[in-house]
Amino acid sequence: MKKSSVLLFAITPLLFPAVLRAQTADTSTVDWTRYEYMPGQQVLFYDDFSGDKEGEAPQVWRVSEGGKVEVRKRQERFWLHALEESTISPKQLRLSPQFTLEMDFNVLTEGYSGRYRVDFLGKDPEEWASITLEPFSIFFSMSTGLTSEKAVDMKSGVHHLAVQVDGGGFKCYVDKWLVLNIPKTGSFAATQIEVFMPGPGDESSDDQCMLTDFFVAQGPTTLQNQLSASGKIVSYGIYFSAGKNAIRPESTPTLKQFAELLQADASLSFSIECHDNELSDESDNVKLSQSRAEALKDLLVEEYRIPSDRLAIKGWGETRPIVEAGTVDGNKMNQRVEFIRK
């Protein structure tokens, strides 16, 4: 299987902490009304490596023969760090035809370790698609011969990848910017995901190859389809500042679609119910989730002109998990917003 190669560029020694402190690309000019990325509505796989021991390989990942990775903690986050050139893949991940993928990855603009490749492998080993991430370009290639490239300017530091996959169709966002839009063609269906991590270049101190918050979810489907199927909408596409009720602008696609649902049918009313487990105290999580539900109602009333009497609110904290709590992926599944039809 031929894939795009990760090229070796000039390497400049940099200290690791300085790279992590660097700011991500400026997205202040993003038109959030045009931003369309929504994660899937059912968690298939999540790992932020907080459940692993520092200095050891992660438990729920396969590592290629000869590869070497370990978990490290830097600035209150856990990262998978590549010590050698490695290919990793989630051990127990079953993909649906439509899914989304997200991860945070570290970039070093002058060096080798800031290059990554995400491979989507089909049931037939000869079928594949790849997204190569480099500081100055995002490159897409497919076994059919289809290629696409987008020039970018990623600064040294942490960046975010988000991909919507629909069979052979791909929409790729980096730091909230749509960088690739590959129309669905043919019958390609991914059955496995692999991530190539180049590790440091030979004979260098370029030791910055890291990723975290790897999230794969089924879907997305429309909110109307969710509502028709179950009488409620479960969303992982509403984002808040850590430990606060401030709604982040990445939530716009979900909130816009929800508001349009209400605007189209005046008979609909909902209870906005937040579930949070990020704080250490159960009562604090209840207060946080109640505050977040209030913030969501206020935004829908003020910005989208939804009548207040059509929206109730409730904060449950961590008292109503949908799966067993205490694991990395379980906590991710339980941290959600639900819109329940009244």
BALOBA-1460 file (C-alpha; in Angstrom, 3 decimals):
// residues 342
<rec num="1" residu="m" x="0.000" y="0.000" z="0.000"/>
<rec num="2" residu="k" x="1.499" y="3.279" z="-1.090"/>
<rec num="3" residu="k" x="0.848" y="6.328" z="1.029"/>
<rec num="4" residu="s" x="2.138" y="9.881" z="1.146"/>
<rec num="5" residu="s" x="5.459" y="9.979" z="2.913"/>
<rec num="6" residu="v" x="6.395" y="12.199" z="5.822"/>
<rec num="7" residu="l" x="9.398" y="14.225" z="4.747"/>
<rec num="8" residu="l" x="12.427" y="15.065" z="6.841"/>
<rec num="9" residu="f" x="12.952" y="18.800" z="7.147"/>
<rec num="10" residu="a" x="15.695" y="20.823" z="8.780"/>
<rec num="11" residu="i" x="15.683" y="20.270" z="12.526"/>
<rec num="12" residu="t" x="16.196" y="22.995" z="15.070"/>
<rec num="13" residu="p" x="16.630" y="21.969" z="18.726"/>
<rec num="14" residu="l" x="13.854" y="23.426" z="20.915"/>
<rec num="15" residu="l" x="12.878" y="22.850" z="24.500"/>
<rec num="16" residu="f" x="9.667" y="20.857" z="24.976"/>
<rec num="17" residu="p" x="7.934" y="23.118" z="27.536"/>
<rec num="18" residu="a" x="8.436" y="26.176" z="25.334"/>
<rec num="19" residu="v" x="6.617" y="24.441" z="22.488"/>
<rec num="20" residu="l" x="3.619" y="23.521" z="24.617"/>
<rec num="21" residu="r" x="3.304" y="27.074" z="25.878"/>
<rec num="22" residu="a" x="3.095" y="28.388" z="22.324"/>
<rec num="23" residu="q" x="-0.318" y="29.578" z="21.166"/>
<rec num="24" residu="t" x="-2.312" y="27.780" z="18.512"/>
<rec num="25" residu="a" x="-3.150" y="29.527" z="15.256"/>
<rec num="26" residu="d" x="-5.276" y="32.658" z="15.630"/>
<rec num="27" residu="t" x="-8.912" y="31.850" z="14.842"/>
<rec num="28" residu="s" x="-10.338" y="35.218" z="15.857"/>
<rec num="29" residu="t" x="-11.544" y="35.853" z="12.294"/>
<rec num="30" residu="v" x="-13.483" y="32.581" z="12.009"/>
<rec num="31" residu="d" x="-17.078" y="33.131" z="10.849"/>
<rec num="32" residu="w" x="-18.730" y="30.740" z="13.274"/>
<rec num="33" residu="t" x="-22.051" y="30.943" z="11.431"/>
<rec num="34" residu="r" x="-20.321" y="29.138" z="8.544"/>
<rec num="35" residu="y" x="-18.534" y="26.574" z="10.721"/>
<rec num="36" residu="e" x="-20.228" y="23.191" z="10.223"/>
<rec num="37" residu="y" x="-18.269" y="20.555" z="12.127"/>
<rec num="38" residu="m" x="-20.351" y="18.465" z="14.510"/>
<rec num="39" residu="p" x="-19.040" y="15.356" z="16.289"/>
<rec num="40" residu="g" x="-21.018" y="12.139" z="16.113"/>
<rec num="41" residu="q" x="-23.722" y="11.415" z="18.657"/>
<rec num="42" residu="q" x="-22.385" y="8.067" z="19.935"/>
<rec num="43" residu="v" x="-18.880" y="7.656" z="21.370"/>
<rec num="44" residu="l" x="-16.979" y="4.788" z="19.731"/>
<rec num="45" residu="f" x="-13.541" y="5.440" z="21.215"/>
<rec num="46" residu="y" x="-11.927" y="8.056" z="23.416"/>
<rec num="47" residu="d" x="-8.545" y="8.309" z="25.094"/>
<rec num="48" residu="d" x="-6.769" y="11.214" z="26.749"/>
<rec num="49" residu="f" x="-4.207" y="8.826" z="28.326"/>
<rec num="50" residu="s" x="-5.148" y="9.893" z="31.853"/>
<rec num="51" residu="g" x="-5.878" y="6.254" z="32.683"/>
<rec num="52" residu="d" x="-2.334" y="5.125" z="31.835"/>
<rec num="53" residu="k" x="0.872" y="5.203" z="33.846"/>
<rec num="54" residu="e" x="3.444" y="7.802" z="32.947"/>
<rec num="55" residu="g" x="6.446" y="6.359" z="31.155"/>
<rec num="56" residu="e" x="4.527" y="3.329" z="29.867"/>
<rec num="57" residu="a" x="2.792" y="2.460" z="26.604"/>
<rec num="58" residu="p" x="-0.995" y="3.068" z="26.506"/>
<rec num="59" residu="q" x="-3.265" y="0.149" z="27.365"/>
<rec num="60" residu="v" x="-5.898" y="0.399" z="24.633"/>
<rec num="61" residu="w" x="-3.623" y="0.978" z="21.614"/>
<rec num="62" residu="r" x="-1.653" y="-1.304" z="19.328"/>
<rec num="63" residu="v" x="1.876" y="-0.138" z="18.570"/>
<rec num="64" residu="s" x="3.708" y="-1.222" z="15.433"/>
<rec num="65" residu="e" x="6.650" y="-3.593" z="15.694"/>
<rec num="66" residu="g" x="9.766" y="-1.544" z="16.358"/>
<rec num="67" residu="g" x="7.696" y="1.446" z="17.454"/>
<rec num="68" residu="k" x="8.142" y="3.013" z="20.874"/>
<rec num="69" residu="v" x="5.652" y="5.328" z="22.568"/>
<rec num="70" residu="e" x="5.012" y="6.326" z="26.152"/>
<rec num="71" residu="v" x="2.557" y="8.435" z="28.136"/>
<rec num="72" residu="r" x="3.850" y="11.725" z="29.533"/>
<rec num="73" residu="k" x="2.205" y="14.477" z="31.553"/>
<rec num="74" residu="r" x="2.842" y="18.047" z="30.490"/>
<rec num="75" residu="q" x="1.011" y="21.118" z="31.812"/>
<rec num="76" residu="e" x="-1.827" y="19.144" z="33.435"/>
<rec num="77" residu="r" x="-2.547" y="17.050" z="30.336"/>
<rec num="78" residu="f" x="-1.481" y="13.546" z="29.421"/>
<rec num="79" residu="w" x="0.098" y="12.983" z="26.027"/>
<rec num="80" residu="l" x="1.176" y="10.022" z="23.951"/>
<rec num="81" residu="h" x="4.794" y="10.726" z="23.088"/>
<rec num="82" residu="a" x="6.618" y="8.921" z="20.262"/>
<rec num="83" residu="l" x="10.203" y="8.022" z="21.131"/>
<rec num="84" residu="e" x="10.692" y="6.213" z="17.822"/>
<rec num="85" residu="e" x="8.874" y="6.139" z="14.503"/>
<rec num="86" residu="s" x="5.589" y="4.380" z="15.348"/>
<rec num="87" residu="t" x="2.205" y="3.506" z="13.933"/>
<rec num="88" residu="i" x="-0.583" y="3.217" z="16.498"/>
<rec num="89" residu="s" x="-4.214" y="2.104" z="16.264"/>
<rec num="90" residu="p" x="-7.077" y="1.692" z="18.760"/>
<rec num="91" residu="k" x="-7.404" y="-1.937" z="19.818"/>
<rec num="92" residu="q" x="-11.181" y="-2.140" z="20.016"/>
<rec num="93" residu="l" x="-12.707" y="0.264" z="17.550"/>
<rec num="94" residu="r" x="-15.583" y="-0.713" z="15.273"/>
<rec num="95" residu="l" x="-16.364" y="1.972" z="12.745"/>
<rec num="96" residu="s" x="-19.707" y="2.875" z="11.243"/>
<rec num="97" residu="p" x="-20.019" y="4.151" z="7.640"/>
<rec num="98" residu="q" x="-20.350" y="7.682" z="9.023"/>
<rec num="99" residu="f" x="-18.087" y="8.781" z="11.846"/>
<rec num="100" residu="t" x="-16.050" y="11.680" z="13.152"/>
<rec num="101" residu="l" x="-12.488" y="11.790" z="14.442"/>
<rec num="102" residu="e" x="-10.751" y="14.424" z="16.558"/>
<rec num="103" residu="m" x="-7.345" y="14.739" z="18.170"/>
<rec num="104" residu="d" x="-4.947" y="17.351" z="19.505"/>
<rec num="105" residu="f" x="-1.425" y="17.138" z="18.107"/>
<rec num="106" residu="n" x="1.792" y="19.048" z="18.668"/>
<rec num="107" residu="v" x="3.593" y="20.762" z="15.808"/>
<rec num="108" residu="l" x="7.208" y="21.828" z="15.516"/>
<rec num="109" residu="t" x="7.581" y="23.967" z="12.413"/>
<rec num="110" residu="e" x="11.333" y="23.416" z="12.048"/>
<rec num="111" residu="g" x="11.833" y="19.751" z="12.666"/>
<rec num="112" residu="y" x="10.751" y="16.228" z="11.882"/>
<rec num="113" residu="s" x="8.480" y="15.310" z="14.774"/>
<rec num="114" residu="g" x="5.704" y="17.770" z="13.880"/>
<rec num="115" residu="r" x="4.535" y="15.599" z="10.979"/>
<rec num="116" residu="y" x="1.701" y="13.077" z="11.353"/>
<rec num="117" residu="r" x="-0.441" y="10.895" z="9.111"/>
<rec num="118" residu="v" x="-3.907" y="9.524" z="9.803"/>
<rec num="119" residu="d" x="-4.740" y="6.450" z="7.727"/>
<rec num="120" residu="f" x="-8.238" y="5.100" z="7.124"/>
<rec num="121" residu="l" x="-7.978" y="1.460" z="6.057"/>
<rec num="122" residu="g" x="-10.689" y="-0.450" z="4.195"/>
<rec num="123" residu="k" x="-11.688" y="-4.087" z="4.504"/>
<rec num="124" residu="d" x="-9.701" y="-4.731" z="1.339"/>
<rec num="125" residu="p" x="-6.031" y="-4.007" z="2.163"/>
<rec num="126" residu="e" x="-5.702" y="-2.274" z="-1.199"/>
<rec num="127" residu="e" x="-8.290" y="0.355" z="-0.228"/>
<rec num="128" residu="w" x="-7.219" y="3.254" z="1.956"/>
<rec num="129" residu="a" x="-7.320" y="7.009" z="2.451"/>
<rec num="130" residu="s" x="-4.746" y="9.173" z="4.248"/>
<rec num="131" residu="i" x="-4.511" y="12.663" z="5.697"/>
<rec num="132" residu="t" x="-0.968" y="13.949" z="6.199"/>
<rec num="133" residu="l" x="-0.511" y="16.829" z="8.638"/>
<rec num="134" residu="e" x="2.536" y="19.029" z="8.209"/>
<rec num="135" residu="p" x="3.174" y="22.592" z="9.411"/>
<rec num="136" residu="f" x="2.769" y="24.114" z="5.962"/>
<rec num="137" residu="s" x="0.283" y="21.826" z="4.217"/>
<rec num="138" residu="i" x="-2.479" y="19.269" z="4.692"/>
<rec num="139" residu="f" x="-2.310" y="16.505" z="2.103"/>
<rec num="140" residu="f" x="-5.065" y="13.986" z="1.258"/>
<rec num="141" residu="s" x="-4.493" y="10.852" z="-0.805"/>
<rec num="142" residu="m" x="-6.570" y="7.798" z="-1.622"/>
<rec num="143" residu="s" x="-5.904" y="4.393" z="-3.123"/>
<rec num="144" residu="t" x="-8.024" y="5.407" z="-6.125"/>
<rec num="145" residu="g" x="-5.344" y="7.961" z="-7.041"/>
<rec num="146" residu="l" x="-7.358" y="10.946" z="-5.791"/>
<rec num="147" residu="t" x="-5.210" y="13.605" z="-4.103"/>
<rec num="148" residu="s" x="-5.795" y="17.063" z="-2.687"/>
<rec num="149" residu="e" x="-3.556" y="19.531" z="-0.879"/>
<rec num="150" residu="k" x="-4.190" y="22.685" z="1.127"/>
<rec num="151" residu="a" x="-1.490" y="25.157" z="2.159"/>
<rec num="152" residu="v" x="-1.688" y="26.057" z="5.860"/>
<rec num="153" residu="d" x="0.459" y="27.953" z="8.313"/>
<rec num="154" residu="m" x="0.482" y="26.104" z="11.606"/>
<rec num="155" residu="k" x="2.705" y="27.669" z="14.236"/>
<rec num="156" residu="s" x="4.722" y="25.618" z="16.694"/>
<rec num="157" residu="g" x="2.392" y="24.419" z="19.416"/>
<rec num="158" residu="v" x="-0.790" y="22.429" z="19.889"/>
<rec num="159" residu="h" x="-3.392" y="22.161" z="17.116"/>
<rec num="160" residu="h" x="-6.732" y="20.423" z="16.741"/>
<rec num="161" residu="l" x="-7.800" y="18.053" z="13.977"/>
<rec num="162" residu="a" x="-11.467" y="17.276" z="13.304"/>
<rec num="163" residu="v" x="-12.605" y="15.014" z="10.458"/>
<rec num="164" residu="q" x="-16.091" y="14.057" z="9.283"/>
<rec num="165" residu="v" x="-16.083" y="10.797" z="7.323"/>
<rec num="166" residu="d" x="-18.948" y="9.571" z="5.162"/>
<rec num="167" residu="g" x="-17.724" y="6.491" z="3.329"/>
<rec num="168" residu="g" x="-15.259" y="7.933" z="0.832"/>
<rec num="169" residu="g" x="-16.217" y="11.532" z="1.630"/>
<rec num="170" residu="f" x="-14.000" y="13.555" z="3.975"/>
<rec num="171" residu="k" x="-14.269" y="17.012" z="5.543"/>
<rec num="172" residu="c" x="-11.154" y="17.972" z="7.459"/>
<rec num="173" residu="y" x="-10.862" y="20.913" z="9.847"/>
<rec num="174" residu="v" x="-7.661" y="22.147" z="11.497"/>
<rec num="175" residu="d" x="-8.079" y="24.749" z="14.232"/>
<rec num="176" residu="k" x="-11.673" y="25.454" z="13.135"/>
<rec num="177" residu="w" x="-10.714" y="26.005" z="9.497"/>
<rec num="178" residu="l" x="-12.100" y="23.744" z="6.773"/>
<rec num="179" residu="v" x="-8.941" y="22.644" z="4.942"/>
<rec num="180" residu="l" x="-10.161" y="19.652" z="2.907"/>
<rec num="181" residu="n" x="-13.538" y="18.820" z="1.414"/>
<rec num="182" residu="i" x="-13.455" y="15.538" z="-0.495"/>
<rec num="183" residu="p" x="-16.841" y="14.594" z="-2.045"/>
<rec num="184" residu="k" x="-18.097" y="11.076" z="-1.459"/>
<rec num="185" residu="t" x="-17.215" y="8.828" z="-4.380"/>
<rec num="186" residu="g" x="-17.175" y="5.071" z="-4.840"/>
<rec num="187" residu="s" x="-17.951" y="2.549" z="-2.115"/>
<rec num="188" residu="f" x="-14.968" y="3.005" z="0.211"/>
<rec num="189" residu="a" x="-15.704" y="2.254" z="3.867"/>
<rec num="190" residu="a" x="-13.044" y="2.496" z="6.555"/>
<rec num="191" residu="t" x="-12.783" y="-0.389" z="9.007"/>
<rec num="192" residu="q" x="-9.660" y="0.697" z="10.869"/>
<rec num="193" residu="i" x="-7.785" y="3.864" z="11.797"/>
<rec num="194" residu="e" x="-4.021" y="4.127" z="12.171"/>
<rec num="195" residu="v" x="-1.915" y="7.125" z="13.143"/>
<rec num="196" residu="f" x="1.691" y="7.423" z="12.016"/>
<rec num="197" residu="m" x="3.876" y="9.294" z="14.523"/>
<rec num="198" residu="p" x="7.353" y="10.004" z="13.141"/>
<rec num="199" residu="g" x="9.108" y="10.465" z="16.462"/>
<rec num="200" residu="p" x="12.272" y="12.543" z="16.595"/>
<rec num="201" residu="g" x="14.636" y="12.736" z="13.651"/>
<rec num="202" residu="d" x="17.902" y="10.829" z="13.889"/>
<rec num="203" residu="e" x="20.725" y="12.485" z="15.803"/>
<rec num="204" residu="s" x="18.596" y="15.415" z="16.957"/>
<rec num="205" residu="s" x="16.905" y="16.795" z="20.026"/>
<rec num="206" residu="d" x="13.688" y="17.268" z="18.060"/>
<rec num="207" residu="d" x="11.616" y="15.269" z="20.545"/>
<rec num="208" residu="q" x="8.164" y="16.830" z="20.222"/>
<rec num="209" residu="c" x="5.917" y="14.183" z="18.627"/>
<rec num="210" residu="m" x="2.758" y="14.005" z="20.761"/>
<rec num="211" residu="l" x="-0.994" y="13.658" z="20.538"/>
<rec num="212" residu="t" x="-3.935" y="13.473" z="22.952"/>
<rec num="213" residu="d" x="-7.740" y="13.653" z="23.244"/>
<rec num="214" residu="f" x="-8.298" y="11.090" z="20.500"/>
<rec num="215" residu="f" x="-12.057" y="10.909" z="19.951"/>
<rec num="216" residu="v" x="-14.048" y="8.817" z="17.453"/>
<rec num="217" residu="a" x="-17.862" y="8.958" z="17.346"/>
<rec num="218" residu="q" x="-20.602" y="7.474" z="15.193"/>
<rec num="219" residu="g" x="-22.514" y="9.885" z="12.982"/>
<rec num="220" residu="p" x="-23.373" y="12.655" z="13.011"/>
<rec num="221" residu="t" x="-27.034" y="12.344" z="12.140"/>
<rec num="222" residu="t" x="-29.468" y="15.219" z="12.030"/>
<rec num="223" residu="l" x="-31.033" y="16.307" z="15.293"/>
<rec num="224" residu="q" x="-34.459" y="15.638" z="13.756"/>
<rec num="225" residu="n" x="-33.501" y="12.015" z="13.101"/>
<rec num="226" residu="q" x="-32.317" y="11.592" z="16.687"/>
<rec num="227" residu="l" x="-35.516" y="13.116" z="17.998"/>
<rec num="228" residu="s" x="-37.701" y="10.899" z="15.809"/>
<rec num="229" residu="a" x="-35.845" y="7.781" z="16.896"/>
<rec num="230" residu="s" x="-35.749" y="8.319" z="20.671"/>
<rec num="231" residu="g" x="-37.676" y="11.445" z="21.646"/>
<rec num="232" residu="k" x="-34.478" y="13.163" z="22.719"/>
<rec num="233" residu="i" x="-31.219" y="14.514" z="21.345"/>
<rec num="234" residu="v" x="-27.884" y="13.518" z="22.884"/>
<rec num="235" residu="s" x="-25.104" y="15.926" z="21.975"/>
<rec num="236" residu="y" x="-21.323" y="15.897" z="22.323"/>
<rec num="237" residu="g" x="-21.143" y="18.978" z="20.118"/>
<rec num="238" residu="i" x="-21.693" y="21.606" z="22.807"/>
<rec num="239" residu="y" x="-18.455" y="22.819" z="24.342"/>
<rec num="240" residu="f" x="-17.823" y="24.812" z="27.512"/>
<rec num="241" residu="s" x="-14.719" y="26.387" z="28.990"/>
<rec num="242" residu="a" x="-13.179" y="24.009" z="31.526"/>
<rec num="243" residu="g" x="-15.022" y="24.167" z="34.836"/>
<rec num="244" residu="k" x="-17.203" y="27.092" z="33.685"/>
<rec num="245" residu="n" x="-20.534" y="27.772" z="32.017"/>
<rec num="246" residu="a" x="-19.038" y="29.829" z="29.179"/>
<rec num="247" residu="i" x="-20.225" y="28.353" z="25.861"/>
<rec num="248" residu="r" x="-17.435" y="28.033" z="23.322"/>
<rec num="249" residu="p" x="-18.111" y="29.145" z="19.716"/>
<rec num="250" residu="e" x="-17.466" y="25.630" z="18.362"/>
<rec num="251" residu="s" x="-20.952" y="24.848" z="19.726"/>
<rec num="252" residu="t" x="-22.545" y="26.995" z="17.014"/>
<rec num="253" residu="p" x="-23.408" y="24.198" z="14.517"/>
<rec num="254" residu="t" x="-25.281" y="22.142" z="17.124"/>
<rec num="255" residu="l" x="-27.081" y="25.100" z="18.674"/>
<rec num="256" residu="k" x="-27.996" y="26.510" z="15.282"/>
<rec num="257" residu="q" x="-29.481" y="23.185" z="14.155"/>
<rec num="258" residu="f" x="-31.384" y="22.834" z="17.437"/>
<rec num="259" residu="a" x="-32.775" y="26.373" z="17.135"/>
<rec num="260" residu="e" x="-33.871" y="25.713" z="13.548"/>
<rec num="261" residu="l" x="-35.700" y="22.595" z="14.761"/>
<rec num="262" residu="l" x="-37.638" y="24.696" z="17.286"/>
<rec num="263" residu="q" x="-38.298" y="27.492" z="14.813"/>
<rec num="264" residu="a" x="-39.723" y="25.053" z="12.264"/>
<rec num="265" residu="d" x="-42.222" y="23.475" z="14.683"/>
<rec num="266" residu="a" x="-43.896" y="25.744" z="17.240"/>
<rec num="267" residu="s" x="-45.354" y="22.714" z="19.051"/>
<rec num="268" residu="l" x="-41.919" y="21.512" z="20.192"/>
<rec num="269" residu="s" x="-40.632" y="22.197" z="23.688"/>
<rec num="270" residu="f" x="-37.622" y="20.704" z="25.447"/>
<rec num="271" residu="s" x="-35.859" y="20.216" z="28.722"/>
<rec num="272" residu="i" x="-32.184" y="21.137" z="28.391"/>
<rec num="273" residu="e" x="-30.307" y="18.711" z="30.646"/>
<rec num="274" residu="c" x="-26.550" y="18.900" z="31.256"/>
<rec num="275" residu="h" x="-24.448" y="16.051" z="32.621"/>
<rec num="276" residu="d" x="-20.976" y="16.897" z="33.939"/>
<rec num="277" residu="n" x="-18.252" y="14.933" z="35.717"/>
<rec num="278" residu="e" x="-15.159" y="17.088" z="35.301"/>
<rec num="279" residu="l" x="-14.994" y="18.418" z="38.876"/>
<rec num="280" residu="s" x="-13.895" y="16.340" z="41.869"/>
<rec num="281" residu="d" x="-16.970" y="16.971" z="44.034"/>
<rec num="282" residu="e" x="-20.375" y="15.570" z="43.063"/>
<rec num="283" residu="s" x="-22.320" y="18.592" z="44.363"/>
<rec num="284" residu="d" x="-20.024" y="20.938" z="42.412"/>
<rec num="285" residu="n" x="-20.770" y="18.996" z="39.238"/>
<rec num="286" residu="v" x="-24.504" y="19.389" z="39.853"/>
<rec num="287" residu="k" x="-24.078" y="23.156" z="40.291"/>
<rec num="288" residu="l" x="-21.884" y="23.374" z="37.188"/>
<rec num="289" residu="s" x="-24.317" y="21.444" z="35.013"/>
<rec num="290" residu="q" x="-27.260" y="23.531" z="36.252"/>
<rec num="291" residu="s" x="-25.350" y="26.705" z="35.437"/>
<rec num="292" residu="r" x="-24.490" y="25.403" z="31.977"/>
<rec num="293" residu="a" x="-28.114" y="24.483" z="31.264"/>
<rec num="294" residu="e" x="-29.124" y="28.022" z="32.238"/>
<rec num="295" residu="a" x="-26.452" y="29.472" z="29.939"/>
<rec num="296" residu="l" x="-27.715" y="27.382" z="27.014"/>
<rec num="297" residu="k" x="-31.304" y="28.491" z="27.587"/>
<rec num="298" residu="d" x="-30.251" y="32.130" z="27.818"/>
<rec num="299" residu="l" x="-28.334" y="31.896" z="24.538"/>
<rec num="300" residu="l" x="-31.214" y="30.212" z="22.701"/>
<rec num="301" residu="v" x="-33.667" y="32.837" z="23.970"/>
<rec num="302" residu="e" x="-31.469" y="35.867" z="23.352"/>
<rec num="303" residu="e" x="-29.655" y="34.923" z="20.137"/>
<rec num="304" residu="y" x="-32.166" y="32.648" z="18.390"/>
<rec num="305" residu="r" x="-35.361" y="34.204" z="19.787"/>
<rec num="306" residu="i" x="-36.749" y="30.936" z="21.138"/>
<rec num="307" residu="p" x="-39.633" y="31.644" z="23.570"/>
<rec num="308" residu="s" x="-38.508" y="31.036" z="27.123"/>
<rec num="309" residu="d" x="-41.551" y="28.951" z="28.045"/>
<rec num="310" residu="r" x="-40.549" y="26.298" z="25.493"/>
<rec num="311" residu="l" x="-37.325" y="25.540" z="27.330"/>
<rec num="312" residu="a" x="-36.913" y="23.985" z="30.782"/>
<rec num="313" residu="i" x="-33.511" y="23.287" z="32.348"/>
<rec num="314" residu="k" x="-31.944" y="20.698" z="34.623"/>
<rec num="315" residu="g" x="-28.405" y="19.984" z="35.781"/>
<rec num="316" residu="w" x="-27.682" y="16.408" z="36.797"/>
<rec num="317" residu="g" x="-23.956" y="16.531" z="37.415"/>
<rec num="318" residu="e" x="-22.655" y="12.958" z="37.394"/>
<rec num="319" residu="t" x="-25.768" y="11.392" z="38.951"/>
<rec num="320" residu="r" x="-27.196" y="9.917" z="35.738"/>
<rec num="321" residu="p" x="-24.408" y="8.148" z="33.830"/>
<rec num="322" residu="i" x="-25.296" y="6.261" z="30.665"/>
<rec num="323" residu="v" x="-22.363" y="3.861" z="31.118"/>
<rec num="324" residu="e" x="-20.234" y="2.854" z="34.077"/>
<rec num="325" residu="a" x="-18.225" y="5.835" z="35.294"/>
<rec num="326" residu="g" x="-14.566" y="5.877" z="36.288"/>
<rec num="327" residu="t" x="-12.961" y="4.965" z="32.965"/>
<rec num="328" residu="v" x="-11.566" y="7.417" z="30.424"/>
<rec num="329" residu="d" x="-14.046" y="6.564" z="27.675"/>
<rec num="330" residu="g" x="-16.905" y="6.106" z="30.162"/>
<rec num="331" residu="n" x="-16.405" y="9.602" z="31.532"/>
<rec num="332" residu="k" x="-16.411" y="10.952" z="27.973"/>
<rec num="333" residu="m" x="-19.715" y="9.220" z="27.188"/>
<rec num="334" residu="n" x="-21.314" y="10.529" z="30.364"/>
<rec num="335" residu="q" x="-20.222" y="14.144" z="29.801"/>
<rec num="336" residu="r" x="-23.030" y="15.314" z="27.535"/>
<rec num="337" residu="v" x="-25.988" y="17.615" z="26.896"/>
<rec num="338" residu="e" x="-29.439" y="16.147" z="26.302"/>
<rec num="339" residu="f" x="-32.447" y="17.900" z="24.789"/>
<rec num="340" residu="i" x="-35.492" y="15.912" z="25.956"/>
<rec num="341" residu="r" x="-38.843" y="16.542" z="24.318"/>
<rec num="342" residu="k" x="-41.570" y="17.510" z="26.780"/>
